[in-house]
Amino acid sequence: MAAFVAILLLSNIIGASKPSYITLPGGEQWSFGAGVLFFPVSYIIGDVLTEVYGYARARRVIWAGFAALIFMAFMSWVVVSLPPAAGWDGQAAYEKVFGNTWRIVAASMTAFWAGEFANSFVLAKMKLWTKGKHLWTRTIGSTVVGQGLDSVIFYPLAFYGLAGWPPELLWQVVLSQWAIKTGWEALLTPVTYIVVGWLKRREGVEIFDSDTDFSPFGRAQKS
């Protein structure tokens, strides 16, 4: 939970609003959101939590992350709004880095909430369908759904219509975010296998959410 929340907050503070690029072989620049380099790790942690401890436990962690996002937004608003002391000339830079608009805050929270719960739900359901076999199919499959929702919700809600974000750049970033996040999940699949196997042996658990209440607001535990 600590790692999940830390990565979530740092990704939103440091990388959410900066577009970067890579140069393709033909010389064309392909844009992507800088936070994509680290944010997918939170989804991998979410996959591990759901696979080992079940959807109900993962749901608690997701809500903890959501509460942390709310506090981060509130703290940013308070600190940025405080009048700067005489002689300090960093207010403009501070506002640019930490003064996220209500759009970015709302988009981030909405995308996180929808994406994480979709990711956990799909993984838990696929575990039942596969009878606990073929872990890679559900980690990657859940990421395709969860990260897809996260990307397609966050960037249009946060940046559509703003200067510096023409529609072609916006959707290029959405698609690249989705592809890179899914690629990260696939690349780190061996690590996921190692962590999941180690935790299951250490904890002595194997959760199948056959009777779990999958509502994000539910409280029922697995059977």
C-alpha positions in Angstrom: 0.0 0.0 0.0 2.8 2.4 0.9 4.6 1.8 -2.4 1.3 2.1 -4.4 0.4 5.4 -2.8 3.9 6.8 -3.1 4.1 6.0 -6.8 0.6 7.3 -7.4 1.3 10.7 -5.8 4.8 11.2 -7.3 3.5 10.4 -10.8 0.8 13.0 -10.4 3.0 15.6 -9.0 6.1 15.2 -11.2 5.0 13.7 -14.5 1.3 14.2 -15.2 1.4 17.5 -17.1 4.7 17.4 -19.0 4.6 15.9 -22.6 8.0 14.6 -23.8 8.9 12.8 -27.0 11.1 10.2 -28.6 12.5 10.5 -32.2 11.3 7.7 -34.5 13.6 6.1 -37.1 12.2 8.4 -39.8 13.0 11.5 -37.8 9.4 12.1 -36.6 8.8 13.1 -33.0 6.3 10.9 -31.1 4.9 12.6 -28.0 4.1 10.9 -24.7 3.3 12.0 -21.1 6.4 11.9 -19.0 4.6 10.3 -16.0 4.1 7.1 -18.1 7.6 6.0 -17.3 6.8 5.3 -13.6 3.0 5.4 -13.2 2.4 1.9 -14.6 4.3 0.4 -11.6 1.2 1.3 -9.5 -0.9 -0.9 -11.8 1.6 -3.8 -11.4 1.3 -3.4 -7.6 -2.5 -3.4 -8.0 -2.2 -6.6 -10.0 -0.1 -8.2 -7.3 -2.5 -7.1 -4.6 -5.5 -8.5 -6.4 -3.8 -11.8 -7.4 -2.5 -12.5 -4.0 -5.0 -10.9 -1.6 -8.1 -10.7 -3.7 -10.3 -7.9 -5.0 -11.7 -6.8 -1.6 -8.2 -6.1 -0.2 -7.1 -4.4 -3.3 -10.2 -2.2 -3.1 -9.0 -0.9 0.3 -5.7 0.1 -1.2 -7.3 1.9 -4.2 -9.5 3.9 -1.8 -6.4 4.8 0.2 -4.8 6.0 -2.9 -7.9 8.0 -3.8 -7.9 9.6 -0.3 -4.2 10.5 -0.7 -4.9 12.2 -4.1 -7.6 14.3 -2.4 -5.2 15.4 0.3 -2.5 16.1 -2.2 -4.8 18.3 -4.2 -6.0 20.1 -1.0 -2.4 20.7 0.2 -1.3 22.0 -3.2 -4.2 24.4 -3.2 -3.5 25.7 0.3 0.3 26.1 -0.2 0.1 27.7 -3.6 -2.7 30.1 -2.4 -0.7 31.4 0.6 0.8 34.8 -0.1 4.6 34.7 -0.7 6.9 36.4 1.7 8.5 39.6 0.7 11.6 39.1 -1.4 10.8 35.6 -2.5 10.5 35.4 -6.3 9.5 31.8 -6.8 5.7 32.1 -6.7 5.3 32.0 -10.5 7.4 28.9 -10.8 5.7 27.3 -7.8 2.2 28.0 -9.3 3.3 26.5 -12.7 4.6 23.3 -11.1 2.1 22.7 -8.3 -0.8 24.9 -9.1 -2.9 22.3 -10.9 -6.3 23.5 -12.1 -9.5 21.9 -11.0 -9.6 20.2 -14.4 -6.3 18.3 -13.8 -7.3 17.4 -10.3 -10.7 16.2 -11.3 -9.4 14.4 -14.3 -6.7 12.7 -12.3 -9.0 11.4 -9.7 -11.7 10.3 -12.1 -9.2 8.4 -14.3 -7.4 6.8 -11.3 -10.7 5.7 -9.8 -12.1 4.2 -13.0 -8.8 2.7 -14.2 -7.7 1.1 -11.0 -11.1 -0.5 -10.2 -11.5 -1.7 -13.8 -8.0 -3.2 -13.6 -8.6 -5.0 -10.4 -12.1 -6.2 -11.5 -10.9 -7.6 -14.8 -7.9 -9.4 -13.1 -10.1 -11.0 -10.4 -12.7 -12.2 -13.0 -10.0 -13.5 -15.4 -8.5 -15.5 -12.5 -11.8 -17.3 -12.1 -12.1 -17.9 -15.8 -8.6 -19.3 -16.1 -8.9 -21.2 -12.8 -5.7 -19.5 -11.5 -3.6 -20.4 -14.5 -1.8 -18.2 -17.1 -1.1 -15.3 -14.8 0.3 -13.3 -17.7 -3.0 -13.2 -19.6 -4.8 -11.5 -16.7 -2.1 -9.1 -15.7 -1.7 -7.9 -19.3 -5.5 -8.1 -20.1 -6.4 -6.2 -17.0 -3.8 -3.5 -17.8 -5.2 -3.1 -21.4 -8.6 -2.3 -19.9 -7.5 -0.3 -16.8 -4.7 1.7 -18.4 -6.9 2.3 -21.5 -9.6 3.8 -19.3 -7.1 5.8 -17.4 -5.5 7.4 -20.5 -8.7 8.0 -22.4 -10.3 9.7 -19.4 -7.4 11.7 -17.9 -5.8 13.6 -20.9 -9.0 14.8 -22.6 -10.6 15.9 -19.3 -7.4 17.6 -18.2 -6.1 19.3 -21.3 -8.6 19.3 -24.2 -8.9 22.8 -25.5 -6.0 24.3 -23.6 -3.2 26.2 -25.4 -0.2 24.0 -26.2 -2.4 20.9 -26.4 -3.8 20.7 -30.0 -6.1 17.7 -30.6 -3.6 15.8 -32.6 -1.0 16.0 -29.8 -3.6 15.2 -27.2 -4.7 11.9 -28.9 -1.2 11.0 -29.8 -0.3 11.2 -26.1 -3.4 9.2 -25.2 -2.5 6.4 -27.6 1.2 6.4 -26.6 0.3 6.4 -22.9 -1.9 3.3 -23.5 0.7 1.5 -25.6 3.7 2.3 -23.3 1.8 1.4 -20.1 0.7 -2.0 -21.6 4.2 -2.5 -22.8 5.7 -1.9 -19.4 3.3 -4.5 -17.9 4.3 -7.1 -20.5 8.0 -6.3 -20.0 7.8 -6.7 -16.3 5.7 -9.8 -16.4 8.7 -12.0 -15.2 9.1 -9.7 -12.1 5.3 -9.9 -11.4 5.6 -13.7 -11.5 8.5 -13.7 -9.0 6.7 -11.3 -6.6 3.4 -13.1 -6.8 4.9 -16.5 -6.3 7.0 -15.3 -3.3 4.1 -13.6 -1.6 1.8 -16.6 -2.1 4.3 -18.9 -0.5 5.1 -16.5 2.3 1.4 -15.6 3.0 0.1 -19.1 2.3 -3.0 -17.7 0.5 -4.6 -18.2 -2.9 -7.7 -16.0 -3.2 -10.4 -16.7 -5.7 -13.1 -14.0 -5.7 -16.0 -16.3 -6.4 -18.4 -14.7 -4.0 -16.9 -11.2 -3.7 -19.1 -8.1 -4.0 -17.3 -6.3 -6.8 -18.9 -2.9 -6.2 -16.2 -0.3 -5.5 -18.3 0.6 -2.4 -18.8 -3.0 -1.2 -17.4 -4.5 1.9 -17.8 -8.2 1.3 -14.7 -10.4 1.4 -14.1 -13.5 -0.7 -15.4 -16.9 0.1 
